[in-house]
Amino acid sequence: MKVQPLDFEKPIAELEEQLERLREKANGTDLGVDSEVGKIEKKIGGMRKEIYENLTAWQRVQIARHTARPFALDYLSLCFEDFTELHGDRLFGDDASMPCGLAKIDGRPVAVVTNQKGRDTKENILRNFGSAHPEGYRKALRVMRMAEKFGLPIVALVDTPGAFPGIGAEERHIAESIAVNLREMMLLETPIVAVIIGEGGSGGALGIGVADRVLIMENAYYSVISPEGCAAILWKHRSHAPEAAEALKLTAAHLKELGLVDGIVPEPQGGAHQDHAAAAGMLKKAIVDNLDELAKQNTGKMLAARYEKFRAMGVFSGE
């Protein structure tokens, strides 16, 4: 699959096209282009290193939203085995934007709750652009309670711009469904690992993000509001989204520094959209390592640590 370059990636893409044309021209001939090929490859490597080591917050948001980036179901096929999807919340219906079920990772049985986006219009309509309805959160909670009952750890793969704000979602109490998940996930007596794999938008992300270990992929973001939403409020125009992204401190490095995530999962140079298999390998290792650590903990101490982790977030004043 040819990956569409983002604006800041276009200089690299142009050099790669130039290199491809040169190789095609020299294919099967002895034109002595090895020296020229080497120069272009070196230039591409240097340019890629310079760009990706100095990404702005807004550029990382763009990478997090890239349609070629691996989505939850991609990771379920690359990192996990024997995924069996479970449908419905037993109250209203099923929500295709939040696939949940049972799987194995490195041979260990787990329950998985996820957000799923689409890559084209048809799939986005099916997946509601990754924005879950109340029944999605209630389905996730049903699966997580099942995991607790049978002693299975829970893995949450978070990738949503936010919960769906439509009339139907409000009628079926979207805020209440998220609030219940926050309360119940804090009390589940089984290890929970959550990973923000792309977008982590507001309460929609937090609704499956209360965990003993909260990880974030290198080019994902986690924020109380989207940069565009913040720009519309503070600057009265979406064009200020890049400034808003910087102000929100929503990148993996900022979040780790602020103590809002426990770890950063590295990505291949250029982002996970450049190499799905390599990104999946890094994600799988991070999940397995954290599940191994949590498996050694006493349940009572684990729950106390989970509670204290979230209580310690933010700055409070009695004045």
Phi and psi in degrees as GROMACS dihedral restraints (atoms count N, CA, C in turn):
[ dihedral_restraints ]
;  ai    aj    ak    al  type     phi  dphi    fc
    3     4     5     6     1   -77.6    20    10
    4     5     6     7     1   124.8    20    10
    6     7     8     9     1   -88.1    20    10
    7     8     9    10     1   125.2    20    10
    9    10    11    12     1   -70.9    20    10
   10    11    12    13     1   122.4    20    10
   12    13    14    15     1   -72.9    20    10
   13    14    15    16     1   146.6    20    10
   15    16    17    18     1   -76.6    20    10
   16    17    18    19     1   166.7    20    10
   18    19    20    21     1   -53.9    20    10
   19    20    21    22     1   -44.9    20    10
   21    22    23    24     1   -76.6    20    10
   22    23    24    25     1    -9.5    20    10
   24    25    26    27     1   -93.2    20    10
   25    26    27    28     1    -8.5    20    10
   27    28    29    30     1   -61.5    20    10
   28    29    30    31     1   -38.8    20    10
   30    31    32    33     1   -58.4    20    10
   31    32    33    34     1   -37.2    20    10
   33    34    35    36     1   -68.1    20    10
   34    35    36    37     1   -44.1    20    10
   36    37    38    39     1   -60.6    20    10
   37    38    39    40     1   -39.0    20    10
   39    40    41    42     1   -65.1    20    10
   40    41    42    43     1   -41.4    20    10
   42    43    44    45     1   -66.1    20    10
   43    44    45    46     1   -38.5    20    10
   45    46    47    48     1   -65.4    20    10
   46    47    48    49     1   -37.9    20    10
   48    49    50    51     1   -65.5    20    10
   49    50    51    52     1   -40.5    20    10
   51    52    53    54     1   -61.4    20    10
   52    53    54    55     1   -42.5    20    10
   54    55    56    57     1   -64.5    20    10
   55    56    57    58     1   -42.0    20    10
   57    58    59    60     1   -63.1    20    10
   58    59    60    61     1   -41.7    20    10
   60    61    62    63     1   -63.9    20    10
   61    62    63    64     1   -40.0    20    10
   63    64    65    66     1   -64.3    20    10
   64    65    66    67     1   -41.4    20    10
   66    67    68    69     1   -67.3    20    10
   67    68    69    70     1   -40.3    20    10
   69    70    71    72     1   -63.8    20    10
   70    71    72    73     1   -40.0    20    10
   72    73    74    75     1   -64.6    20    10
   73    74    75    76     1   -36.6    20    10
   75    76    77    78     1   -88.6    20    10
   76    77    78    79     1    -3.7    20    10
   78    79    80    81     1   -60.8    20    10
   79    80    81    82     1   120.3    20    10
   81    82    83    84     1    77.7    20    10
   82    83    84    85     1     8.0    20    10
   84    85    86    87     1  -124.5    20    10
   85    86    87    88     1   171.1    20    10
   87    88    89    90     1  -116.5    20    10
   88    89    90    91     1    70.8    20    10
   90    91    92    93     1   -93.5    20    10
   91    92    93    94     1    -3.1    20    10
   93    94    95    96     1    62.8    20    10
   94    95    96    97     1    48.6    20    10
   96    97    98    99     1   -99.6    20    10
   97    98    99   100     1     6.0    20    10
   99   100   101   102     1   -57.1    20    10
  100   101   102   103     1   -40.2    20    10
  102   103   104   105     1   -63.8    20    10
  103   104   105   106     1   -43.8    20    10
  105   106   107   108     1   -66.3    20    10
  106   107   108   109     1   -40.4    20    10
  108   109   110   111     1   -60.9    20    10
  109   110   111   112     1   -44.2    20    10
  111   112   113   114     1   -60.8    20    10
  112   113   114   115     1   -40.1    20    10
  114   115   116   117     1   -64.4    20    10
  115   116   117   118     1   -42.8    20    10
  117   118   119   120     1   -67.8    20    10
  118   119   120   121     1   -42.2    20    10
  120   121   122   123     1   -60.7    20    10
  121   122   123   124     1   -40.8    20    10
  123   124   125   126     1   -65.3    20    10
  124   125   126   127     1   -40.7    20    10
  126   127   128   129     1   -65.4    20    10
  127   128   129   130     1   -40.8    20    10
  129   130   131   132     1   -62.5    20    10
  130   131   132   133     1   -45.3    20    10
  132   133   134   135     1   -60.4    20    10
  133   134   135   136     1   -44.0    20    10
  135   136   137   138     1   -66.4    20    10
  136   137   138   139     1   -41.6    20    10
  138   139   140   141     1   -66.7    20    10
  139   140   141   142     1   -42.8    20    10
  141   142   143   144     1   -61.6    20    10
  142   143   144   145     1   -44.1    20    10
  144   145   146   147     1   -62.2    20    10
  145   146   147   148     1   -44.7    20    10
  147   148   149   150     1   -64.4    20    10
  148   149   150   151     1   -43.3    20    10
  150   151   152   153     1   -67.8    20    10
  151   152   153   154     1   -49.6    20    10
  153   154   155   156     1   -78.0    20    10
  154   155   156   157     1   -16.0    20    10
  156   157   158   159     1   -88.2    20    10
  157   158   159   160     1    -6.0    20    10
  159   160   161   162     1  -131.5    20    10
  160   161   162   163     1    37.9    20    10
  162   163   164   165     1   -70.4    20    10
  163   164   165   166     1   141.4    20    10
  165   166   167   168     1   -81.5    20    10
  166   167   168   169     1   167.8    20    10
  168   169   170   171     1   -60.1    20    10
  169   170   171   172     1   -40.9    20    10
  171   172   173   174     1   -66.1    20    10
  172   173   174   175     1   -38.0    20    10
  174   175   176   177     1   -64.9    20    10
  175   176   177   178     1   -36.0    20    10
  177   178   179   180     1   -68.8    20    10
  178   179   180   181     1   -35.1    20    10
  180   181   182   183     1   -61.4    20    10
  181   182   183   184     1   -42.3    20    10
  183   184   185   186     1   -62.8    20    10
  184   185   186   187     1   -40.0    20    10
  186   187   188   189     1   -66.1    20    10
  187   188   189   190     1   -42.5    20    10
  189   190   191   192     1   -59.2    20    10
  190   191   192   193     1   -29.3    20    10
  192   193   194   195     1   -95.3    20    10
  193   194   195   196     1    -1.1    20    10
  195   196   197   198     1   -57.7    20    10
  196   197   198   199     1   130.2    20    10
  198   199   200   201     1   -69.4    20    10
  199   200   201   202     1   -17.1    20    10
  201   202   203   204     1   -88.6    20    10
  202   203   204   205     1    -3.6    20    10
  204   205   206   207     1   -67.8    20    10
  205   206   207   208     1   145.8    20    10
  207   208   209   210     1   -61.5    20    10
  208   209   210   211     1   132.6    20    10
  210   211   212   213     1   -97.7    20    10
  211   212   213   214     1   178.8    20    10
  213   214   215   216     1   -56.4    20    10
  214   215   216   217     1   -46.3    20    10
  216   217   218   219     1   -66.7    20    10
  217   218   219   220     1   -28.2    20    10
  219   220   221   222     1   -65.2    20    10
  220   221   222   223     1   -45.7    20    10
  222   223   224   225     1   -66.8    20    10
  223   224   225   226     1   -33.6    20    10
  225   226   227   228     1   -63.5    20    10
  226   227   228   229     1   -32.0    20    10
  228   229   230   231     1   -83.7    20    10
  229   230   231   232     1   -26.9    20    10
  231   232   233   234     1   -92.9    20    10
  232   233   234   235     1   -32.8    20    10
  234   235   236   237     1  -101.7    20    10
  235   236   237   238     1   -28.5    20    10
  237   238   239   240     1  -112.2    20    10
  238   239   240   241     1   164.7    20    10
  240   241   242   243     1  -124.0    20    10
  241   242   243   244     1   154.3    20    10
  243   244   245   246     1    55.2    20    10
  244   245   246   247     1    41.3    20    10
  246   247   248   249     1   -68.3    20    10
  247   248   249   250     1   127.5    20    10
  249   250   251   252     1  -121.1    20    10
  250   251   252   253     1   114.3    20    10
  252   253   254   255     1   -78.3    20    10
  253   254   255   256     1   139.6    20    10
  255   256   257   258     1  -111.7    20    10
  256   257   258   259     1   134.9    20    10
  258   259   260   261     1  -113.0    20    10
  259   260   261   262     1   150.1    20    10
  261   262   263   264     1    84.7    20    10
  262   263   264   265     1   148.6    20    10
  264   265   266   267     1   -99.7    20    10
  265   266   267   268     1     0.1    20    10
  267   268   269   270     1    66.3    20    10
  268   269   270   271     1    16.2    20    10
  270   271   272   273     1  -128.8    20    10
  271   272   273   274     1   -43.3    20    10
  273   274   275   276     1  -131.6    20    10
  274   275   276   277     1   -52.7    20    10
  276   277   278   279     1   178.3    20    10
  277   278   279   280     1  -164.2    20    10
  279   280   281   282     1  -101.6    20    10
  280   281   282   283     1   157.6    20    10
  282   283   284   285     1  -130.4    20    10
  283   284   285   286     1   108.9    20    10
  285   286   287   288     1   -70.2    20    10
  286   287   288   289     1   -13.9    20    10
  288   289   290   291     1   -78.6    20    10
  289   290   291   292     1    -7.8    20    10
  291   292   293   294     1  -133.6    20    10
  292   293   294   295     1    75.9    20    10
  294   295   296   297     1   -65.9    20    10
  295   296   297   298     1   133.9    20    10
  297   298   299   300     1  -137.0    20    10
  298   299   300   301     1   155.5    20    10
  300   301   302   303     1   171.8    20    10
  301   302   303   304     1  -160.9    20    10
  303   304   305   306     1  -114.0    20    10
  304   305   306   307     1   144.7    20    10
  306   307   308   309     1  -156.7    20    10
  307   308   309   310     1  -177.9    20    10
  309   310   311   312     1  -127.0    20    10
  310   311   312   313     1   144.5    20    10
  312   313   314   315     1  -130.2    20    10
  313   314   315   316     1   120.3    20    10
  315   316   317   318     1    55.4    20    10
  316   317   318   319     1    35.5    20    10
  318   319   320   321     1    84.8    20    10
  319   320   321   322     1    -6.0    20    10
  321   322   323   324     1   -93.9    20    10
  322   323   324   325     1   124.6    20    10
  324   325   326   327     1   -67.7    20    10
  325   326   327   328     1   135.5    20    10
  327   328   329   330     1  -142.9    20    10
  328   329   330   331     1   162.0    20    10
  330   331   332   333     1  -100.4    20    10
  331   332   333   334     1   140.8    20    10
  333   334   335   336     1  -125.0    20    10
  334   335   336   337     1   130.3    20    10
  336   337   338   339     1  -122.6    20    10
  337   338   339   340     1   136.2    20    10
  339   340   341   342     1  -144.5    20    10
  340   341   342   343     1   165.6    20    10
  342   343   344   345     1  -108.4    20    10
  343   344   345   346     1   142.5    20    10
  345   346   347   348     1  -130.8    20    10
  346   347   348   349     1   127.1    20    10
  348   349   350   351     1   -98.1    20    10
  349   350   351   352     1   179.4    20    10
  351   352   353   354     1  -119.8    20    10
  352   353   354   355     1   158.7    20    10
  354   355   356   357     1  -101.1    20    10
  355   356   357   358     1   -14.1    20    10
  357   358   359   360     1  -137.2    20    10
  358   359   360   361     1   176.6    20    10
  360   361   362   363     1   -59.6    20    10
  361   362   363   364     1   -44.4    20    10
  363   364   365   366     1   -61.7    20    10
  364   365   366   367     1   -45.9    20    10
  366   367   368   369     1   -71.0    20    10
  367   368   369   370     1   -35.8    20    10
  369   370   371   372     1   -64.9    20    10
  370   371   372   373     1   -35.8    20    10
  372   373   374   375     1   -65.7    20    10
  373   374   375   376     1   -43.4    20    10
  375   376   377   378     1   -60.9    20    10
  376   377   378   379     1   -44.0    20    10
  378   379   380   381     1   -91.5    20    10
  379   380   381   382     1     2.6    20    10
  381   382   383   384     1    54.2    20    10
  382   383   384   385     1    38.3    20    10
  384   385   386   387     1    57.4    20    10
  385   386   387   388     1    25.8    20    10
  387   388   389   390     1    80.1    20    10
  388   389   390   391     1     7.8    20    10
  390   391   392   393     1  -101.8    20    10
  391   392   393   394     1   113.9    20    10
  393   394   395   396     1   -80.4    20    10
  394   395   396   397     1   150.8    20    10
  396   397   398   399     1   -89.0    20    10
  397   398   399   400     1   172.8    20    10
  399   400   401   402     1   -55.2    20    10
  400   401   402   403     1   -38.9    20    10
  402   403   404   405     1   -64.4    20    10
  403   404   405   406     1   -24.9    20    10
  405   406   407   408     1   -66.5    20    10
  406   407   408   409     1   -45.7    20    10
  408   409   410   411     1   -68.4    20    10
  409   410   411   412     1   -35.5    20    10
  411   412   413   414     1   -71.0    20    10
  412   413   414   415     1   -34.5    20    10
  414   415   416   417     1   -64.9    20    10
  415   416   417   418     1   -44.7    20    10
  417   418   419   420     1   -58.5    20    10
  418   419   420   421     1   -43.0    20    10
  420   421   422   423     1   -65.9    20    10
  421   422   423   424     1   -38.2    20    10
  423   424   425   426     1   -59.0    20    10
  424   425   426   427     1   -44.6    20    10
  426   427   428   429     1   -68.4    20    10
  427   428   429   430     1   -38.8    20    10
  429   430   431   432     1   -67.4    20    10
  430   431   432   433     1   -37.5    20    10
  432   433   434   435     1   -65.9    20    10
  433   434   435   436     1   -35.4    20    10
  435   436   437   438     1   -63.9    20    10
  436   437   438   439     1   -41.0    20    10
  438   439   440   441     1   -60.8    20    10
  439   440   441   442     1   -43.0    20    10
  441   442   443   444     1   -61.2    20    10
  442   443   444   445     1   -43.3    20    10
  444   445   446   447     1   -60.3    20    10
  445   446   447   448     1   -38.6    20    10
  447   448   449   450     1  -102.9    20    10
  448   449   450   451     1    11.8    20    10
  450   451   452   453     1    70.0    20    10
  451   452   453   454     1    32.6    20    10
  453   454   455   456     1  -100.0    20    10
  454   455   456   457     1   135.6    20    10
  456   457   458   459     1   -68.0    20    10
  457   458   459   460     1   158.7    20    10
  459   460   461   462     1  -114.8    20    10
  460   461   462   463     1   134.9    20    10
  462   463   464   465     1  -118.8    20    10
  463   464   465   466     1   125.0    20    10
  465   466   467   468     1  -112.5    20    10
  466   467   468   469     1   125.6    20    10
  468   469   470   471     1  -108.1    20    10
  469   470   471   472     1   108.7    20    10
  471   472   473   474     1   -97.6    20    10
  472   473   474   475     1   125.9    20    10
  474   475   476   477     1  -159.2    20    10
  475   476   477   478     1    82.4    20    10
  477   478   479   480     1  -147.2    20    10
  478   479   480   481     1   141.1    20    10
  480   481   482   483     1   -71.9    20    10
  481   482   483   484     1   -14.7    20    10
  483   484   485   486     1   148.1    20    10
  484   485   486   487     1   164.3    20    10
  486   487   488   489     1   -65.3    20    10
  487   488   489   490     1   154.7    20    10
  489   490   491   492     1   -69.8    20    10
  490   491   492   493     1   126.5    20    10
  492   493   494   495     1   -97.1    20    10
  493   494   495   496     1    18.6    20    10
  495   496   497   498     1   -74.9    20    10
  496   497   498   499     1   172.6    20    10
  498   499   500   501     1   -61.1    20    10
  499   500   501   502     1   -46.1    20    10
  501   502   503   504     1   -59.7    20    10
  502   503   504   505     1   -41.1    20    10
  504   505   506   507     1   -65.2    20    10
  505   506   507   508     1   -39.0    20    10
  507   508   509   510     1   -67.8    20    10
  508   509   510   511     1   -39.6    20    10
  510   511   512   513     1   -62.4    20    10
  511   512   513   514     1   -33.3    20    10
  513   514   515   516     1   -97.2    20    10
  514   515   516   517     1    13.5    20    10
  516   517   518   519     1    70.0    20    10
  517   518   519   520     1    64.5    20    10
  519   520   521   522     1   -63.4    20    10
  520   521   522   523     1   -41.8    20    10
  522   523   524   525     1   -63.8    20    10
  523   524   525   526     1   -41.6    20    10
  525   526   527   528     1   -63.8    20    10
  526   527   528   529     1   -39.9    20    10
  528   529   530   531     1   -65.9    20    10
  529   530   531   532     1   -38.3    20    10
  531   532   533   534     1   -69.1    20    10
  532   533   534   535     1   -43.5    20    10
  534   535   536   537     1   -59.9    20    10
  535   536   537   538     1   -41.8    20    10
  537   538   539   540     1   -63.0    20    10
  538   539   540   541     1   -41.5    20    10
  540   541   542   543     1   -61.5    20    10
  541   542   543   544     1   -41.2    20    10
  543   544   545   546     1   -60.3    20    10
  544   545   546   547     1   -45.3    20    10
  546   547   548   549     1   -66.0    20    10
  547   548   549   550     1   -48.2    20    10
  549   550   551   552     1   -71.1    20    10
  550   551   552   553     1   -36.1    20    10
  552   553   554   555     1   -66.1    20    10
  553   554   555   556     1   -29.4    20    10
  555   556   557   558     1   -66.0    20    10
  556   557   558   559     1   -23.7    20    10
  558   559   560   561     1  -106.0    20    10
  559   560   561   562     1    -8.0    20    10
  561   562   563   564     1   -63.0    20    10
  562   563   564   565     1   126.6    20    10
  564   565   566   567     1   -89.7    20    10
  565   566   567   568     1    56.7    20    10
  567   568   569   570     1  -155.0    20    10
  568   569   570   571     1   148.5    20    10
  570   571   572   573     1   -62.4    20    10
  571   572   573   574     1   142.0    20    10
  573   574   575   576     1  -129.9    20    10
  574   575   576   577     1   128.5    20    10
  576   577   578   579     1  -120.2    20    10
  577   578   579   580     1   122.9    20    10
  579   580   581   582     1  -114.0    20    10
  580   581   582   583     1   138.6    20    10
  582   583   584   585     1  -129.6    20    10
  583   584   585   586     1   124.1    20    10
  585   586   587   588     1   -82.0    20    10
  586   587   588   589     1   111.8    20    10
  588   589   590   591     1   -97.9    20    10
  589   590   591   592     1   -13.7    20    10
  591   592   593   594     1  -151.6    20    10
  592   593   594   595     1  -101.8    20    10
  594   595   596   597     1   -91.2    20    10
  595   596   597   598     1   139.4    20    10
  597   598   599   600     1  -126.5    20    10
  598   599   600   601     1    85.7    20    10
  600   601   602   603     1   -99.4    20    10
  601   602   603   604     1   112.4    20    10
  603   604   605   606     1    55.4    20    10
  604   605   606   607     1  -150.3    20    10
  606   607   608   609     1   -65.2    20    10
  607   608   609   610     1   -23.2    20    10
  609   610   611   612     1   -60.3    20    10
  610   611   612   613     1   -35.9    20    10
  612   613   614   615     1   -80.3    20    10
  613   614   615   616     1   -42.0    20    10
  615   616   617   618     1   -65.7    20    10
  616   617   618   619     1   -23.2    20    10
  618   619   620   621     1   -60.9    20    10
  619   620   621   622     1   -20.2    20    10
  621   622   623   624     1  -127.4    20    10
  622   623   624   625     1    20.1    20    10
  624   625   626   627     1  -109.7    20    10
  625   626   627   628     1     4.6    20    10
  627   628   629   630     1   -79.0    20    10
  628   629   630   631     1   115.5    20    10
  630   631   632   633     1  -151.7    20    10
  631   632   633   634     1   163.2    20    10
  633   634   635   636     1   -70.8    20    10
  634   635   636   637     1   -34.0    20    10
  636   637   638   639     1  -129.6    20    10
  637   638   639   640     1   120.0    20    10
  639   640   641   642     1  -109.1    20    10
  640   641   642   643     1   114.2    20    10
  642   643   644   645     1  -111.2    20    10
  643   644   645   646     1   159.9    20    10
  645   646   647   648     1  -140.7    20    10
  646   647   648   649     1   137.6    20    10
  648   649   650   651     1   -73.1    20    10
  649   650   651   652     1   153.3    20    10
  651   652   653   654     1   -52.1    20    10
  652   653   654   655     1   -39.0    20    10
  654   655   656   657     1  -109.6    20    10
  655   656   657   658     1    20.4    20    10
  657   658   659   660     1   -90.0    20    10
  658   659   660   661     1   171.0    20    10
  660   661   662   663     1  -139.2    20    10
  661   662   663   664     1   156.9    20    10
  663   664   665   666     1  -140.5    20    10
  664   665   666   667     1   119.2    20    10
  666   667   668   669     1  -153.8    20    10
  667   668   669   670     1   151.9    20    10
  669   670   671   672     1   -69.8    20    10
  670   671   672   673     1   -20.0    20    10
  672   673   674   675     1  -154.9    20    10
  673   674   675   676     1   154.4    20    10
  675   676   677   678     1   -70.6    20    10
  676   677   678   679     1   154.1    20    10
  678   679   680   681     1   -57.2    20    10
  679   680   681   682     1   -37.2    20    10
  681   682   683   684     1   -65.9    20    10
  682   683   684   685     1   -40.6    20    10
  684   685   686   687     1   -65.1    20    10
  685   686   687   688     1   -42.6    20    10
  687   688   689   690     1   -63.7    20    10
  688   689   690   691     1   -43.0    20    10
  690   691   692   693     1   -63.0    20    10
  691   692   693   694     1   -39.0    20    10
  693   694   695   696     1   -64.7    20    10
  694   695   696   697     1   -33.4    20    10
  696   697   698   699     1   -78.9    20    10
  697   698   699   700     1   -48.2    20    10
  699   700   701   702     1   -84.8    20    10
  700   701   702   703     1   -37.8    20    10
  702   703   704   705     1  -110.3    20    10
  703   704   705   706     1    -2.7    20    10
  705   706   707   708     1    65.3    20    10
  706   707   708   709     1    17.3    20    10
  708   709   710   711     1  -159.4    20    10
  709   710   711   712     1   138.3    20    10
  711   712   713   714     1   -65.9    20    10
  712   713   714   715     1   -18.4    20    10
  714   715   716   717     1   -64.5    20    10
  715   716   717   718     1   -15.9    20    10
  717   718   719   720     1   -90.8    20    10
  718   719   720   721     1    16.1    20    10
  720   721   722   723     1   -56.4    20    10
  721   722   723   724     1   -40.2    20    10
  723   724   725   726     1   -59.1    20    10
  724   725   726   727     1   -41.9    20    10
  726   727   728   729     1   -66.0    20    10
  727   728   729   730     1   -39.1    20    10
  729   730   731   732     1   -63.0    20    10
  730   731   732   733     1   -40.8    20    10
  732   733   734   735     1   -60.4    20    10
  733   734   735   736     1   -40.9    20    10
  735   736   737   738     1   -65.6    20    10
  736   737   738   739     1   -43.4    20    10
  738   739   740   741     1   -68.2    20    10
  739   740   741   742     1   -30.9    20    10
  741   742   743   744     1   -75.6    20    10
  742   743   744   745     1   -14.2    20    10
  744   745   746   747     1    53.4    20    10
  745   746   747   748     1    52.6    20    10
  747   748   749   750     1  -100.5    20    10
  748   749   750   751     1     0.1    20    10
  750   751   752   753     1   -80.3    20    10
  751   752   753   754     1   165.1    20    10
  753   754   755   756     1   -57.9    20    10
  754   755   756   757     1   -43.4    20    10
  756   757   758   759     1   -63.7    20    10
  757   758   759   760     1   -44.1    20    10
  759   760   761   762     1   -62.7    20    10
  760   761   762   763     1   -45.1    20    10
  762   763   764   765     1   -64.0    20    10
  763   764   765   766     1   -38.1    20    10
  765   766   767   768     1   -66.2    20    10
  766   767   768   769     1   -42.2    20    10
  768   769   770   771     1   -63.1    20    10
  769   770   771   772     1   -36.5    20    10
  771   772   773   774     1   -82.5    20    10
  772   773   774   775     1    -6.1    20    10
  774   775   776   777     1    79.3    20    10
  775   776   777   778     1    19.4    20    10
  777   778   779   780     1   -89.8    20    10
  778   779   780   781     1   -17.3    20    10
  780   781   782   783     1  -129.8    20    10
  781   782   783   784     1   157.5    20    10
  783   784   785   786     1   -94.1    20    10
  784   785   786   787     1   -20.2    20    10
  786   787   788   789     1  -166.5    20    10
  787   788   789   790     1   158.9    20    10
  789   790   791   792     1  -113.6    20    10
  790   791   792   793     1   127.5    20    10
  792   793   794   795     1   -90.9    20    10
  793   794   795   796     1   117.6    20    10
  795   796   797   798     1   -66.1    20    10
  796   797   798   799     1   157.8    20    10
  798   799   800   801     1  -123.5    20    10
  799   800   801   802     1   159.8    20    10
  801   802   803   804     1   -59.0    20    10
  802   803   804   805     1   152.0    20    10
  804   805   806   807     1   -58.1    20    10
  805   806   807   808     1   130.1    20    10
  807   808   809   810     1    97.6    20    10
  808   809   810   811     1    -7.7    20    10
  810   811   812   813     1   103.1    20    10
  811   812   813   814     1   161.2    20    10
  813   814   815   816     1   -62.3    20    10
  814   815   816   817     1   -25.5    20    10
  816   817   818   819     1   -68.0    20    10
  817   818   819   820     1   -16.3    20    10
  819   820   821   822     1   -83.0    20    10
  820   821   822   823     1   -24.6    20    10
  822   823   824   825     1  -155.2    20    10
  823   824   825   826     1    92.0    20    10
  825   826   827   828     1   -61.4    20    10
  826   827   828   829     1   -43.5    20    10
  828   829   830   831     1   -64.7    20    10
  829   830   831   832     1   -43.5    20    10
  831   832   833   834     1   -65.9    20    10
  832   833   834   835     1   -42.1    20    10
  834   835   836   837     1   -61.9    20    10
  835   836   837   838     1   -41.7    20    10
  837   838   839   840     1   -64.2    20    10
  838   839   840   841     1   -38.3    20    10
  840   841   842   843     1   -62.8    20    10
  841   842   843   844     1   -41.3    20    10
  843   844   845   846     1   -67.8    20    10
  844   845   846   847     1   -40.2    20    10
  846   847   848   849     1   -65.9    20    10
  847   848   849   850     1   -44.5    20    10
  849   850   851   852     1   -59.4    20    10
  850   851   852   853     1   -44.4    20    10
  852   853   854   855     1   -60.6    20    10
  853   854   855   856     1   -43.6    20    10
  855   856   857   858     1   -63.7    20    10
  856   857   858   859     1   -42.8    20    10
  858   859   860   861     1   -65.3    20    10
  859   860   861   862     1   -48.0    20    10
  861   862   863   864     1   -62.3    20    10
  862   863   864   865     1   -44.0    20    10
  864   865   866   867     1   -60.2    20    10
  865   866   867   868     1   -42.8    20    10
  867   868   869   870     1   -72.3    20    10
  868   869   870   871     1   -36.2    20    10
  870   871   872   873     1   -64.6    20    10
  871   872   873   874     1   -38.2    20    10
  873   874   875   876     1   -62.1    20    10
  874   875   876   877     1   -42.4    20    10
  876   877   878   879     1   -65.4    20    10
  877   878   879   880     1   -44.4    20    10
  879   880   881   882     1   -67.8    20    10
  880   881   882   883     1   -30.1    20    10
  882   883   884   885     1   -64.0    20    10
  883   884   885   886     1   -21.9    20    10
  885   886   887   888     1   -85.2    20    10
  886   887   888   889     1   -10.1    20    10
  888   889   890   891     1   -87.0    20    10
  889   890   891   892     1   147.2    20    10
  891   892   893   894     1   -68.4    20    10
  892   893   894   895     1   138.7    20    10
  894   895   896   897     1   -58.9    20    10
  895   896   897   898     1   -44.1    20    10
  897   898   899   900     1   -60.9    20    10
  898   899   900   901     1   -46.0    20    10
  900   901   902   903     1   -66.0    20    10
  901   902   903   904     1   -36.4    20    10
  903   904   905   906     1   -62.7    20    10
  904   905   906   907     1   -44.6    20    10
  906   907   908   909     1   -66.6    20    10
  907   908   909   910     1   -39.3    20    10
  909   910   911   912     1   -64.7    20    10
  910   911   912   913     1   -41.7    20    10
  912   913   914   915     1   -66.6    20    10
  913   914   915   916     1   -38.0    20    10
  915   916   917   918     1   -61.7    20    10
  916   917   918   919     1   -44.6    20    10
  918   919   920   921     1   -63.6    20    10
  919   920   921   922     1   -46.8    20    10
  921   922   923   924     1   -66.3    20    10
  922   923   924   925     1   -34.5    20    10
  924   925   926   927     1   -56.7    20    10
  925   926   927   928     1   -47.7    20    10
  927   928   929   930     1   -78.6    20    10
  928   929   930   931     1   -30.4    20    10
  930   931   932   933     1   -67.8    20    10
  931   932   933   934     1   -26.8    20    10
  933   934   935   936     1   -81.9    20    10
  934   935   936   937     1    -8.6    20    10
  936   937   938   939     1   -77.3    20    10
  937   938   939   940     1   139.7    20    10
  939   940   941   942     1    90.6    20    10
  940   941   942   943     1   171.8    20    10
  942   943   944   945     1  -117.8    20    10
  943   944   945   946     1   128.4    20    10
  945   946   947   948     1  -119.4    20    10
  946   947   948   949     1   145.3    20    10
  948   949   950   951     1  -131.8    20    10
  949   950   951   952     1   137.5    20    10
  951   952   953   954     1   -84.1    20    10
  952   953   954   955     1    -4.3    20    10
